[in-house]
Amino acid sequence: MYNAHLYSFTKKTYASLILMASPAHIPDEIYFPPPSSSTSAPDSDIYHILFVPGNPGCIAYYQTFLATLHQQVNDPTSSSRSAVYGRSLRGFEIHASSSHSPVASHFKKGPWGLQAEIDFTEVLLHTYVTKLAKASTSNSKQKPKLILIGHSLGTYIILELLRRRNERLRKARQKGEWSRDAEVAIEAAVLLFPTVVDIAKSPNGRTIGWVAGLPYAAAVVSTFARLLVGALKMFGAAVLLAVGKWFTNMPDDSAAVTAAWLMTKGGVYQSLHLAKDEMKEMTEDKWDDEIWGAAASATTEDEEKSKSSRTKLFFYYSAKDHWIADHTRDGLIAIRGRRTRDMAVEKAGGIGHDQRPIMDIDDGDVPHGFCIRKWQRRVH
């Protein structure tokens, strides 16, 4: 029965599969610039949205999502303009040339674990911020502002980036020194399906943890995948893509990215190596109130300044997520967060200064892996 389904492609569909099977059109880096000032006020605020992917860290999985996001945040009626940028995590590049970029060249030897991916993303962020700082010097009326968005593993990376940034700013203030971190404000961070604590206690985490704990698991699985992909490639890349579509039930664009990723050298090994690190390191809550914020009002001038400059956090959970246990999600919301509905109560009661993150649960059925399904246009 599956054979009939697998080979029931029309000539037009097969031709499109051949085109999509070529990795040439699959990006390792995505950038949508802000609209020209002619379409909005010349002194309008410019926001730069930086996206950090999950695992597998191929930015191409998010191409439709980021394109739709860019279109929506740059609505003609908006008083601001926004650019959107994202890059694949280290070791997940489809094209070898991406591994030789100025940023990637600092991280030559893989596989790359969780801390290496955080370091890589931090260098990427600093490079971007440095460019923004130089650009803003020539036009002081358009001070750039950053918004970070992460998915799954990317949410943990973002919290670690914010923690490191806060530490550098604190040390600079204590020494009375200048810090380039102060040049550009990180206004907010949006964490989609955040696996920031106890990922190993989730249903999928327990499975991955068990597999990753087996001796040579990453090597065995990646070798098997490479042999299988090699065998399918003998029949052509389009056949590999067709089998991938049938097996994963992914839409065309996601299946094409997966096929290209599987054809890279060491891609599967990198993903499993990173996943093993995730199970070991993404455990307890390790961030303080400077990251999380607090419900109590500030009592000193320094605390007031800290609150006004703190990055606002927004968490978005799936109603049912196999990568986040329900009790883990509910516990974090109870201790660290507040719901959108609480904001209306606070406003009505005149309660202010609550800096805790907004943590909401989707009221529909958007899955954790929205980026590889037909949900990319809905998560906005």
N, C-alpha and C positions, 0 to 999 in steps of 0.2 A: 504493500500500500504506500509506504513512504517513497518507494522508487518512482511511483507515478507522480507523487507530489513534487519530488525533487527535480524531475526532468520535464515538468509540464510548463516550461518557460516558452513564451512566444519568442520569435526572432528579435523583436524589438527589446524585450526584457533581457535576452542573452547578450545583445549588443551593448546594452547599458551596463551589464555586469562586467563585460570585458573592459569597458572604459573605467568603471569604478575600481576594478581590481588592480589597476595601476596605482602605486603609492605616490605618484608624482603630484597629484592634486591634494594630498593629505598634508596639512600643515603641522609643523612642530611649534609654531608661534602664531598667535592671532592678535591683530591690532586693528581696531576701528577708531579712527581719529574723531575728535569733536567736530561738529558741523562748523562751517565757516561763520564768522561773526556777522556776516551779512544777513543771516537768517534769524539773528537774535540781537539783543543789545550788545554793543561792542565791549562794555565793561561788565558783562555777565560773568558769574562765577563759573570756573571750569573744574569739573570733578574728573578724577582719573580712577577708574574702577579696575582693580587688579584681581585677577581670578587665579586661585590655586586649586588644581584638580585633585582627585582622589587616586586610588590605586585600582587598576593600572592608570598611570599618570599621563595618558595621551591627551593633550589639549584638544585634539580634533574631535573627540567624543562630544565636546561642548560647543561645537561651532554654531549649530542652530540656536542653542540657548543664548550664547553670547551675542549673536547677530540680532536676535529678537530683543534681548535686553537693551542693546545699543539703540535700537529703533524706538523702544518705549521710553527710555529716559531722555531721549532727545525729541520729545514731542514738541511740535511747533509752538505750543502755548507755554512751554516751560521757560522759566526765567534764567536757567542755567544751561550749560553745555557739558557733555560728558564724553570721555574717551574710554574705551574698553580694551584691556590688554590681558593676555594669558599665554603661558608657555608650558610645554610638557615638562614634567619632572625629569631629573637627571636619570639617564638609563632607559628612558621611554621614547627617545627620539626615533622617528621613522627614517629620517635621512641622516646619513653619516656626516654630512656637512654641518649639521646642527651641533654635533659633538665638538666641533672645532671653533665655535663661536667664542668671543672674548670671555664671557661669563662661564660657559661650560668648560673651557680650557683649564680653569682653576680646579676642576674636579675630574681628573683624567682617568683614574683607575677605579673600576667597579668590581663587584656590585656595590651599590650605594644603599646604606642602611637609613634608618629614620633620621638620625642626627645629621648625616651627610645631606639628606634632602632638605632639612631645615636650614642648614648652612648655605646650600645652593640657592634656596628661595630667598634667603636673607641677602645674599650678594646680588641677586636679581633685583630685589626691591631697592637696595642701595643704589644700584646703577640707574634705575629708573628715576629715583628721587633726585639723584645728582643732576640728571638731565633736566628735571623739572625746576630745580633750584636755579640753574643757570638761565633757563628760559624765563623764569619769573623775574629775574633781576632786570631784564630789559623792558619789562612791562609790569610795573608794580600794581597796576589796577586789576590784574588778572592773577591773583595769587592761587596757585593750584592746591587742591585738596584731594586726599586719597580716600577711597572706600575699598576695603578688602572683602572679597567674597571667596569662601572656600566650600568645598564639597567633601564630606566624609573625612578621609585622612587630611585633606587640605584645611579642615577646620582646626585640627590639632596643631598643624604647622602655624596657622595664623595666631593662635593663642601664645605659642612659644615665641613667635616674632614680636608680639606685643610685650611679652614679659622681658625679653632681651632689650627691647627699645626703652622700656621704662627704667631698666637698670642703668643703661648708658646715660639717659637723661638725668637720673638721680645723682649719679657720680659726677656728671658735668656741673650740675648745680652746686654740689658740695664743694667742688674745686674752683667754682667761679669761672668755668671754661665754656667756650662755645661748643655746641654739638650740632652736627649737620642734621640730626634727627629732628631738631626744632625748626628746620627750614620749611618743612611741609607737614601739614596737620593730617593725621589719620582720623578722619571724622567718624567713621563707623566701620564695623565688621559684621558681615552677614554670614552666618554659619548654617549651611544647608545639610540636613541629616547628619548632625555632628557626632562623631565617634570620639569624643574627647576624654572619656573615662570608661574603664572596664570593658573594652571591646571584646576581650577574651571571654567574658561572661555572656555574650550574646549567642544565639543559636548558631549562626555562621562562624562566630569567633571560636566557639568550642571545637567545631569541626576543623577549621584551619589550624588552630592551636595544636590539635592532635596530629594532623598531617605534618605540620611544620616541625613537630618534635621528633618525627621519625628520622633515623640516620640517613643522610644523603637524600632526603625527600626532594629538595629543590632540584638537585642534579638529576635524579631519576625522572621526575615529572617533566622537567624541561627537555631532557633527552627524548623522552617519548613523544612530546609535542613536536619537537623538531623533526623527528622521523616521520610522524604522521603528516605534518605539513609538507615535508619534502616529497612524500609519496603522492599527495594530492596535487602538488605543483607540477608533477610530471604530466598531468592532464590539462594543465593550464591554470593560470591564476583565477580565471572566471569560475572554474570548477571548485577551487578552494573557497571562493566567496560564496558560491551557491550552497555548498555543504555547510559552511558557517551559518548562513541564513536559515537553513533548515534546522540545524541543530540548536541554535540559540534563539530562534524566532525574533531576531533583531530586524529593524528596518534597514533599508539598503545602505544608508550612510554609516550607521554604526557597525554593520557587518563588514563594510569595506575597511574601516579603521582597524577592526579586530583582525581581519585577514592580513593587513599590512603589518600590524604589530607582531603577529605570530611569525611573520617572515623575517623579522629582524633578528640579528644575532644576540642571543642572551636576554631577549625581552621577557620571556616566561620566567627564567631564572631570577631576573631582577625583581619581578613582581612578587614571587614567592619569598625571596630573601627579605624584601621590604615588609611583607606581611608578617613574617616571623618576628621582626623587630617590633611591629605594631602590637602584637600579642604580648610581648614582654614589657614594653615601655608605656603603652597607653592604658594605665591602670588607675591609680587614685587621682583625685583632684589635687593638683600641685600649684595652683595659682592663688595669689592673695587678693585682698580687697582692692588693691590698686588696679587689678584687671577686672575683677567681678563687679566692683562698686559695692555700695552698702545702702541699706534702707534709712539709716540714721542721717540727720542733717549735719552738715559740716560745722565745726565749732571754732576753727581758726582760719586766718586769712590764707595760710598755705594750703589747708585742706580745701578751701573754696576754690583756689586756683587749680588744684589738682583735679577737682571734680569737673570744672569747666573745660579742662583740656583732655579729660579722659575719653578714650575711644568708646563710642556707644556700641553695645553688642546686641545682635538680634539672632536668636536661635529658631530654626524651623525644622520641626520633627515630622516624620511620617507617622500616621496612626498605627501602623504595624510595620516594624522594621527588623529584619532578621540580623542586622548588624548592630542593633542597639536594643538591649533587653528593656522591657517595659518598666521594670522596677528601677533600672539604672536611670532611665529618662525621667521618670516621675520623682525619683529621689533628688536628682540635680535641680529640677524645677522648684521643688519644695524648699531646698536649702539656698540656692543661688539665684533663682530667677523670679520673674513675675509674668503674668499673662497679660495680653492686650486688654482684656476685659477689666483688669485691675486698674489700668490707667484712668478709665472713666470714673471709677470710684474715688481714686486719689484726687482727680481734678474737682469733682463735686464736693469733696470734703476739705479742699484747700490744703491737701498734703503735698509737699514738694520735696525736692532734693533726693528722691529715690533714684539712685543711679544703677540699680541692678538690671541685668539684661532682660530684654523682652524674650520670653521663651514660649512659642506657640506650637500647637500640634495641628497638622493638616486635618481638616474635617472631611476629606475625601479619601481617595485611594492612590494618591501619587506615591510611587515606590522609591526606595532608596536609590536605585539605579535609574532615575528618571532620564539621565543623559544618554542612555543607550536604548531607551524605549521611545514611544511616541508621546512623551510628556514634556518635551523641552520648552514648548511655547506656553505651558500652563504655569510653570514655577517662576512667577515674576511678581 
